[in-house]
């Protein structure tokens, strides 16, 4: 989403000559940009992690030098380059490997904690998507704050906005056979860091103590540890009221938000967390963890829970279902909060970083 949104904004800027490096089998995702920038084909063999890293450190610098690029922006810390031929900008979304035990396998954890530290120090400029991430970069990578620019993500306000939810509820009823109010959690099915299992346990408590027909819905594709999440749902006494929608297509995501009665986001760590802000823009009350950068972005517009306290989550579910005055207050604050985040503002700030990086590199 970061790459798509940033590209859409950057191609509209007249003073920027944009070159986009895209894997061959993924170029159809950038049809919207093909007539407005130079799309450079990256061979499909470079898709696998090891080959992709190798490509970024060998092939990419050569191509960039041949094109005479002023600055090369890598929008994820996993692929930052060590080349000094041109200015480099890296975006770091989070440093989860330092916060969540077992977030990835051993090799990825080593890369994220050790190799990336070296690569980050070689970037001309770094972008952090949150103040929380910026502090982590300073702490874990021992880099000065002067080298880091905090630029918040945006959201697409044309897609995510409050509107009549009746059609959305009809859609989810016919498409997914969900006919009653529900809590929704939008996140890839990743255990333990996304905390689905505790949410299921909290939902069990909520159902046991309250006469409620509300259901629990998960939207997101399978990821590391998803089998633990499926097992927890299957063993729940309310398994028939727990639904998995799978990966949600872009065009369907706003409909899911509008059909839901509340978004629950109990993640153990986030460098930003787009779904709470997207849901707020759709006029949805949000129950959120305050871990990582989430507290920075949900502000006072969400009902905050301790993500490791199952009873606390269950109580928040109860309040979100039974206290209409609280829900109305959250919705009002949520819409105001969501208006802080626009991709156009993000892109304008990113371009300023490009110019600073070019100047620094030339000096």
SVG drawing of the C-alpha trace seen along z (x, -y; Angstrom):
<svg xmlns="http://www.w3.org/2000/svg" viewBox="-29 -21 60 49">
<polyline fill="none" stroke="black" stroke-width="0.4" points="0.0,0.0 2.9,-2.4 4.4,-1.8 1.2,-2.0 0.0,-5.2 3.4,-6.9 3.7,-6.1 0.3,-7.5 1.2,-10.8 4.8,-11.0 3.8,-10.6 1.7,-13.7 4.6,-15.9 6.0,-17.8 9.5,-18.4 10.2,-14.7 11.5,-12.2 10.5,-8.9 12.0,-5.5 10.1,-2.5 11.8,0.8 9.2,3.6 9.4,7.4 8.2,8.6 5.3,10.7 4.1,7.8 4.1,5.0 0.3,5.3 -0.1,3.8 1.4,0.5 -0.6,0.1 -1.8,-3.2 1.7,-4.5 3.2,-3.1 2.5,-6.2 3.7,-8.6 7.1,-7.2 9.9,-4.9 9.1,-1.3 12.2,0.8 11.7,4.6 13.3,6.7 13.5,10.3 11.2,12.7 14.1,14.9 14.9,12.1 11.8,12.7 13.2,15.1 14.7,13.4 18.3,14.4 18.3,13.6 16.4,10.4 19.0,9.2 21.8,10.1 20.0,8.1 19.7,5.0 23.4,5.0 24.8,5.9 22.4,5.3 20.4,2.4 23.4,0.0 24.7,0.6 21.4,-0.1 20.9,-3.2 24.4,-4.5 23.7,-3.9 20.5,-5.9 22.3,-8.7 19.8,-8.6 20.2,-11.3 18.6,-9.2 17.5,-5.6 14.6,-5.1 14.2,-1.6 10.8,-1.6 11.6,1.2 14.5,1.8 14.9,5.4 16.3,4.3 18.3,1.2 21.5,1.0 25.1,0.4 26.1,-1.5 27.6,-5.0 27.4,-5.8 24.3,-7.9 22.1,-9.2 20.1,-6.5 16.9,-6.9 15.5,-4.0 12.1,-3.8 11.9,-1.8 8.4,-0.9 9.3,0.9 12.0,2.7 9.8,5.6 12.6,8.1 13.9,6.2 10.5,6.3 8.7,9.5 10.3,12.8 9.8,15.4 8.6,12.7 10.5,14.4 12.7,17.5 16.3,17.4 17.8,16.2 15.3,13.3 15.8,12.3 19.6,12.2 19.2,10.1 16.7,7.7 18.9,7.2 22.4,7.3 22.7,6.8 20.1,4.1 21.9,2.1 25.0,2.0 22.8,1.1 20.9,-1.7 24.2,-3.4 25.1,-3.5 22.0,-5.3 22.2,-9.0 18.9,-9.6 16.4,-7.5 12.6,-7.8 10.7,-6.5 6.9,-6.2 6.5,-7.0 8.2,-8.7 8.2,-5.4 10.2,-3.8 12.6,-6.7 13.4,-6.2 14.0,-2.5 16.4,-3.4 18.3,-5.7 18.4,-3.1 19.1,0.2 21.1,-1.1 22.9,-3.9 22.1,-6.5 21.6,-10.2 18.1,-11.7 19.5,-14.2 19.7,-11.4 16.1,-10.3 13.0,-12.1 9.6,-11.1 7.0,-11.0 3.6,-9.5 1.8,-7.3 -1.5,-8.5 -4.8,-6.8 -6.9,-7.1 -9.8,-9.2 -11.6,-8.6 -11.8,-4.9 -12.1,-5.1 -14.9,-7.4 -18.1,-7.2 -21.2,-6.3 -24.4,-4.3 -23.5,-0.9 -26.7,0.8 -25.3,1.9 -22.1,3.1 -24.0,5.2 -26.0,6.7 -22.8,7.5 -21.1,9.3 -24.3,11.2 -24.6,12.5 -20.9,13.0 -19.7,14.3 -23.0,15.3 -22.5,13.0 -25.9,11.7 -25.4,10.1 -23.2,7.3 -19.5,8.2 -16.1,7.2 -13.5,7.2 -9.7,7.5 -7.8,6.7 -4.3,8.2 -2.4,11.0 -2.8,14.2 0.5,14.1 1.2,15.6 2.2,14.5 2.9,10.9 -0.6,10.0 -2.2,11.5 -5.2,13.3 -5.2,16.1 -5.7,13.8 -8.4,12.0 -10.2,15.3 -9.9,16.1 -11.2,12.6 -14.1,13.2 -14.9,16.4 -15.0,14.5 -17.2,11.8 -19.7,14.4 -19.8,16.3 -20.6,13.2 -22.9,11.3 -26.1,12.3 -24.8,11.0 -25.2,12.1 -22.1,10.3 -19.6,12.3 -15.8,12.1 -14.4,11.7 -10.7,11.9 -9.6,10.5 -6.1,11.3 -4.0,13.9 -2.1,16.8 1.3,16.0 3.8,17.4 2.0,19.3 -1.4,19.1 -2.1,22.8 -2.1,21.7 -4.8,19.1 -7.0,21.6 -6.6,24.1 -7.7,21.6 -10.8,20.7 -11.7,24.3 -11.4,25.2 -13.6,22.2 -17.1,23.0 -18.2,20.2 -16.3,21.5 -19.4,21.1 -19.4,17.4 -15.7,16.9 -15.2,16.2 -12.1,16.0 -12.5,14.0 -9.0,14.7 -7.0,12.0 -9.3,9.1 -9.0,7.4 -8.5,3.6 -11.9,2.9 -13.6,5.0 -11.8,3.6 -13.9,0.4 -17.0,2.6 -15.7,4.8 -15.1,1.7 -18.5,0.3 -20.3,3.6 -18.6,4.1 -19.7,2.7 -16.3,2.2 -12.6,2.7 -10.5,4.5 -6.7,4.2 -4.9,5.9 -1.5,6.2 1.6,6.7 3.7,4.3 3.2,2.0 5.4,-0.5 2.3,-2.4 -0.9,-0.4 -3.0,-1.4 -6.3,0.5 -7.2,-1.5 -6.9,-4.8 -8.7,-3.4 -11.5,-2.2 -11.7,-5.5 -12.1,-7.3 -15.0,-4.9 -16.7,-6.0 -16.0,-2.9 -15.3,-2.8 -11.9,-1.3 -10.6,0.9 -6.8,0.8 -3.6,1.9 -1.2,-0.9 2.0,1.1 4.6,-0.3 3.4,-3.3 -0.3,-2.6 -0.7,-5.0 0.8,-7.7 -1.8,-7.2 -5.0,-6.3 -4.5,-9.1 -7.5,-9.5 -9.9,-8.3 -9.8,-4.6 -10.7,-2.5 -7.2,-1.4 -6.5,2.1 -3.5,4.0 -3.0,6.6 -1.6,9.2 -4.6,8.9 -7.4,11.1 -9.9,9.8 -9.1,6.2 -9.8,7.0 -13.0,8.8 -14.2,5.8 -13.5,3.5 -15.6,5.8 -18.4,5.5 -18.2,1.7 -18.0,1.4 -21.2,3.5 -23.3,2.2 -22.4,-1.5 -23.8,-3.6 -22.8,-6.9 -19.1,-5.7 -19.4,-4.5 -20.8,-7.8 -17.9,-9.7 -15.3,-7.4 -16.8,-7.8 -16.7,-11.6 -13.1,-11.6 -12.1,-8.9 -13.2,-10.9 -11.2,-14.0 -8.2,-11.8 -8.2,-10.1 -8.1,-13.5 -4.5,-13.9 -3.3,-11.4 -3.1,-12.1 -0.8,-10.5 -0.3,-13.7 1.3,-15.2 3.4,-12.1 4.7,-12.4 5.5,-16.0 7.6,-15.4 9.3,-12.4 10.4,-14.6 11.9,-17.0 14.0,-14.2 15.1,-13.2 16.4,-16.8 18.2,-16.8 19.8,-13.4 20.9,-14.6 22.5,-17.8 24.2,-15.8 25.6,-13.2 26.9,-15.9 28.6,-17.7"/>
</svg>
